[in-house]
Amino acid sequence: MPDARPRVLFIAEAVTLAHVARARVLAGTLDPSRYDVHVAWDPRYNHVLGPLPFPHYPVHTLPTEQFLKRLTHGFPLHDVTTFRRMVADDLSTIDRVKPDLVVGDFRLSLAASARIARVPHIAIANAYWSPYGRQTFDFPAFHYPLSGLLGRRAAFSIFRTLRPVGFALHTRPLNRVLRKHGFPPIGNDIRTMYTCGDYTAYADLPELAPTEGLPATHRYIGAVLWSPPLAPPPWWQDLPRDKPIVYVTPGSSGERPLLPIVLEALSKLPVTAIAAAAGRTQHQTWPANARVAEFLPGEQAAARSRLVISNGGSPTTYQALAAGVPVLGLASAGNMDQHLNMDGVVRAGAGEILDATRARVSDVASAAERLLSVHSYTAAAHRLRDAHLARRAEALFPALVAEALEGVRRR
């Protein structure tokens, strides 16, 4: 007999592990007895994800190094040629799977391909990129090169003036593709491009990334947590119990090798550092109070810790806050996503941010000491933990999928 289950296709942009992992987790929230789930992304991270319980289809994604270079220098992430190839891959996969609904995580091309294929589309995004968000984009790290020449006030004034122009440049390639296929452009705001879908699901907490005036099709679904499915390292059970544990995971992006700097800073404090090197084990001499592995189960590591030090990205931040642990974010100067995420953490009182491009060992040591000793940081992290427990993606995302499919049936 024909399969009566609605077919849902997830397409993720694999420029970083975060988008693929988030799509993998959300796909797993759908009951397989009710939904026929398929996934599509570049397989570059499949070895980290472990066995996939869904049919998988490869789609084109920019090389991660090329993506990060464009991100760092503020260039548009995709040109017209890249968007056209992505749309072609999307349409080929959609034609093969024939989904009733497509879910995209940072797959910006779906703004065109889902319309061309006439398939409803849920866009997964962070709320700090929402056009309805309260973010200010006042991040000194973005205009500090000009600060040395013009002074901070003048540099910020120039940045604030030129930001709308820069945001518009990012949308031009997609708008050209949309026009070619007979669809209206999405406008001149990168935030609209990042959140474009029939429905938009914010993988965030409103307490951390607030918005105002959201339309009914935009929903918070809560934090989406993921850790690599691996066993802890041999030293996991032998960690000292008489000192605070600090979990360090600098991530795969960034302009500097941050792990040696952070571990040297922590060597000056009465703590035990546990670190995920993520391929940076070429620095073989670690401080005596550090335990290092290639990868660590992040949720378990955060739960054992009193402080988490990361690149400021949302995946590790939410692992920490879900455990009620404050965060020190070492954000790259060119990575606005990390700064937007940490801006919410700082405003909530649950952490601090340092510019990864210029942070010194003494800066990291001082910030870590404050976050460990001042109780208000932990108290704020506990409040966000409670907010996380009250807004779980495991329930909210399937409800949104059901609503989107019900809307299709009513058409």
C-alpha positions in Angstrom: 0.0 0.0 0.0 1.2 3.6 -0.6 2.9 5.3 2.3 0.4 7.8 3.8 2.9 9.5 6.0 3.7 13.1 5.0 7.2 13.3 3.6 9.5 15.9 5.1 12.9 16.9 3.5 15.6 18.6 5.5 18.3 20.5 3.6 21.1 22.0 5.6 24.0 24.2 4.5 27.2 22.4 5.5 29.5 25.4 5.7 29.8 24.7 9.4 28.9 21.6 11.5 26.3 23.7 13.4 23.7 23.8 10.7 24.0 20.2 9.8 23.9 19.1 13.4 20.8 21.3 14.1 19.0 19.8 11.1 19.9 16.3 12.2 18.5 16.9 15.7 15.3 18.5 14.4 14.8 15.7 11.9 15.0 13.3 14.9 12.2 15.0 16.7 9.7 13.9 14.1 7.9 10.6 15.0 8.9 8.1 12.3 5.5 6.4 12.6 3.9 9.7 11.5 6.5 11.2 9.1 8.7 10.0 6.3 11.9 12.0 6.9 14.7 12.5 4.4 17.8 14.7 4.8 20.2 16.4 2.3 23.5 18.1 2.9 27.1 17.9 1.8 28.5 14.7 3.5 31.6 16.4 4.9 30.4 16.1 8.5 28.7 12.7 8.3 31.5 10.9 10.0 30.9 13.1 13.1 27.1 12.7 13.0 27.2 8.9 13.3 24.8 6.6 11.5 21.8 8.5 10.0 18.4 6.8 10.4 17.1 8.7 7.3 17.8 8.5 3.6 20.5 11.0 2.8 21.2 13.0 -0.4 24.3 15.0 -1.1 23.9 18.7 -2.2 26.5 21.3 -3.2 27.9 23.5 -0.5 30.7 26.0 -0.6 34.0 24.7 0.9 34.1 25.7 4.5 37.4 27.6 4.1 36.0 29.7 1.3 32.9 30.5 3.3 34.8 31.5 6.3 37.1 33.7 4.2 34.1 35.5 2.8 32.5 35.8 6.2 35.7 37.3 7.7 36.0 39.9 5.0 32.4 40.8 4.9 31.9 39.6 1.3 28.5 38.2 0.2 28.5 34.5 1.1 27.2 33.3 -2.3 27.5 34.8 -5.7 24.9 34.3 -8.5 26.7 31.3 -9.9 26.8 29.5 -6.6 23.1 30.3 -5.9 22.2 28.9 -9.3 24.0 25.7 -8.6 22.5 25.4 -5.2 19.0 25.9 -6.6 19.6 23.3 -9.2 20.7 20.8 -6.5 17.7 21.7 -4.4 15.3 21.1 -7.3 16.9 17.9 -8.2 16.6 16.6 -4.7 13.1 17.9 -4.3 12.1 16.2 -7.5 13.7 12.9 -6.3 12.1 13.0 -2.8 8.8 14.7 -3.7 8.4 16.1 -0.2 5.2 17.6 1.3 7.3 20.0 3.2 11.0 21.1 3.1 12.9 22.4 6.1 16.1 24.4 5.5 18.8 25.3 7.9 20.8 28.2 6.5 20.0 26.9 3.0 19.4 30.4 1.6 18.7 29.0 -1.9 15.4 27.5 -0.7 14.0 31.0 -0.9 13.9 30.4 -4.6 13.9 26.6 -5.1 11.0 26.0 -2.7 8.9 28.5 -4.5 9.8 27.1 -7.9 8.9 23.6 -6.7 5.7 24.9 -5.0 6.7 23.2 -1.8 6.1 24.9 1.6 9.3 25.8 3.4 10.2 26.2 7.1 13.4 28.2 7.5 15.5 27.5 10.6 17.4 30.5 11.9 18.6 32.3 15.0 16.4 35.1 16.3 19.2 37.6 16.5 19.1 37.6 12.7 15.4 38.4 12.7 14.2 41.6 11.0 12.0 41.8 14.1 14.9 41.6 16.5 16.1 44.2 18.9 19.8 43.8 18.1 21.9 47.0 17.6 24.9 45.7 15.7 27.1 47.9 17.9 30.2 45.7 18.1 33.5 47.4 18.4 35.4 44.5 16.9 33.9 45.2 13.5 35.2 48.7 13.3 38.4 48.5 15.4 40.7 48.7 12.3 39.2 52.1 11.6 39.3 53.1 15.2 43.1 53.4 15.1 42.9 55.9 12.3 39.7 57.8 13.1 38.9 57.2 16.7 36.2 54.8 18.0 33.3 57.3 17.7 34.0 58.2 14.1 34.7 54.5 13.2 31.3 53.4 14.6 29.5 56.3 12.8 30.9 55.1 9.5 30.1 51.4 10.3 26.5 52.4 11.3 26.1 54.4 8.1 27.5 51.7 5.8 25.8 48.7 7.4 22.5 48.9 5.4 24.6 49.1 2.2 26.5 46.0 3.2 23.4 44.1 4.1 21.9 45.0 0.8 24.9 43.8 -1.1 24.5 40.3 0.5 21.0 40.0 -0.9 21.7 41.0 -4.5 22.8 37.6 -5.8 19.6 35.9 -4.5 17.4 38.7 -5.7 18.8 38.2 -9.2 18.1 34.5 -9.1 14.5 35.1 -7.9 13.9 37.6 -10.7 15.2 35.2 -13.3 12.5 32.7 -12.2 9.8 35.3 -12.1 9.5 35.9 -8.4 9.7 39.2 -6.5 13.0 40.0 -4.7 13.2 39.5 -0.9 14.3 43.1 -0.3 17.6 44.6 0.7 18.1 43.3 4.2 20.3 40.3 4.9 18.1 39.5 7.9 15.1 38.9 5.6 17.2 36.6 3.5 18.4 34.6 6.5 14.8 34.1 7.8 12.9 33.7 4.5 10.3 30.9 4.5 6.6 30.2 4.6 7.4 29.6 8.3 10.4 30.7 10.3 11.5 28.7 13.3 13.9 30.5 15.7 16.2 28.0 17.4 16.6 30.4 20.3 15.1 31.6 23.6 13.3 34.9 23.5 15.0 35.7 26.9 18.3 35.6 25.0 17.4 36.9 21.6 14.3 39.0 21.9 12.1 40.2 19.1 9.0 42.3 18.8 6.0 42.3 16.5 6.6 38.8 15.2 4.1 37.6 12.5 2.2 34.4 13.3 4.4 32.5 10.9 7.6 33.2 13.0 8.0 31.0 16.1 10.5 30.3 18.7 11.2 26.6 19.1 13.8 26.8 21.8 17.5 25.8 21.8 18.5 22.8 19.7 21.2 20.8 21.5 23.6 18.4 19.8 26.8 16.5 20.9 28.9 14.1 18.8 27.9 10.5 19.6 31.2 9.4 21.1 32.5 7.9 24.3 34.3 10.2 26.7 38.1 10.0 26.7 40.0 7.7 29.2 40.7 10.5 31.6 37.0 11.5 31.9 36.4 9.6 35.1 39.7 10.6 36.7 39.2 14.4 36.8 40.2 16.1 40.1 37.1 16.8 42.3 38.7 19.6 44.4 38.9 22.2 41.6 36.3 23.9 39.3 36.2 22.4 35.8 36.3 24.7 32.8 35.2 23.3 29.4 37.1 24.8 26.5 36.0 24.4 22.9 37.3 27.0 20.5 35.4 25.6 17.5 36.5 25.1 13.9 36.4 28.8 12.8 38.6 31.8 13.8 41.7 33.6 12.7 44.0 32.6 15.6 44.9 29.3 17.3 43.0 30.1 20.5 43.3 26.8 22.3 47.0 27.3 23.4 46.1 30.9 24.6 43.1 29.8 26.6 44.8 26.8 28.2 47.8 29.0 29.1 45.5 31.5 30.7 43.7 28.7 32.7 47.0 27.3 33.9 47.3 30.4 36.0 44.0 29.6 37.9 43.1 26.9 40.4 41.0 25.0 37.9 41.0 21.9 35.7 40.6 22.6 32.0 39.0 20.0 29.7 39.3 20.9 26.1 38.1 19.7 22.6 41.0 20.3 20.2 38.9 19.8 17.1 42.0 18.9 15.0 44.4 21.2 16.6 46.5 18.7 18.4 49.7 19.8 16.7 50.3 21.9 19.9 51.4 18.8 21.9 52.6 20.4 25.1 49.6 21.2 27.3 49.6 22.7 30.8 49.6 20.3 33.7 46.0 21.2 34.7 44.6 20.6 31.2 43.0 17.4 29.7 42.7 17.5 25.9 40.8 15.3 23.4 40.0 15.7 19.8 36.3 15.9 20.5 34.2 15.8 23.7 30.5 15.1 24.3 29.6 18.8 24.7 26.4 18.5 26.8 28.1 16.2 29.3 31.2 18.4 29.4 29.2 21.6 30.0 27.2 19.8 32.7 30.4 18.9 34.6 31.8 22.5 34.4 31.6 25.8 36.2 32.5 27.8 33.1 32.4 27.2 29.3 34.9 29.0 27.0 34.0 28.9 23.3 34.1 30.9 20.1 30.8 32.5 21.1 28.7 30.5 18.7 25.1 29.5 19.7 25.6 25.7 19.7 28.1 25.6 22.6 26.5 28.6 24.3 23.2 26.8 24.6 24.9 23.6 25.8 26.4 25.8 28.6 23.2 27.7 29.4 21.1 24.5 29.4 23.3 23.3 32.2 23.1 26.6 34.0 26.8 27.5 33.3 28.1 30.9 32.3 30.0 31.5 29.0 33.1 33.3 27.9 33.0 33.9 24.2 36.1 34.6 22.2 34.4 35.9 19.1 36.2 36.5 15.8 36.2 40.1 14.5 34.6 39.2 11.2 32.0 36.8 12.6 28.9 38.8 13.3 26.9 35.7 14.2 29.2 35.1 17.2 28.9 38.7 18.3 25.2 38.8 18.0 24.8 35.6 20.0 27.2 36.8 22.7 25.5 40.2 22.8 22.4 38.4 24.1 24.4 36.4 26.6 26.1 39.6 28.0 22.9 41.5 28.1 21.3 38.6 30.1 24.3 38.7 32.5 25.3 35.1 31.8 28.7 35.7 30.3 31.4 38.0 28.8 32.9 38.4 25.3 36.4 39.0 24.2 37.7 39.9 20.7 39.5 36.7 19.6 41.7 38.7 17.3 43.3 40.6 20.1 42.7 38.7 23.3 45.9 38.2 25.4 46.5 35.4 27.9 46.0 37.9 30.7 42.7 39.1 29.3 41.4 35.5 29.2 42.6 34.7 32.7 41.0 37.8 34.2 37.7 37.2 32.5 37.6 33.5 33.5 38.4 34.4 37.1 35.5 37.0 37.2 33.1 34.5 35.7 34.0 31.8 38.2 34.0 34.1 41.2 31.1 36.5 40.7 27.8 34.7 41.6 25.6 36.9 39.4 26.9 35.2 36.2 25.9 31.7 37.4 22.6 33.0 38.7 21.8 34.5 35.3 22.8 31.2 33.6 20.5 29.3 36.0 17.6 31.6 34.9 18.3 30.8 31.3 18.5 27.1 32.1 15.0 27.3 33.5 13.8 29.2 30.4 15.3 26.4 28.3 13.5 23.7 30.2 10.2 25.5 29.6 10.6 25.8 25.8 11.8 22.5 24.3 12.4 22.0 20.6 11.4 18.3 20.9 7.8 19.4 21.4 7.6 22.8 19.7 9.2 21.9 16.3 6.9 18.9 15.6 3.9 21.1 16.4 5.1 23.6 13.9 5.6 20.9 11.2 2.1 19.6 11.9 0.7 23.2 11.5 2.6 23.8 8.3 1.3 20.5 6.8 -2.2 21.3 7.9 -2.0 24.6 6.1 -1.0 22.6 2.9 -4.1 20.4 3.2 -6.4 23.4 3.5 -5.2 24.9 0.3 
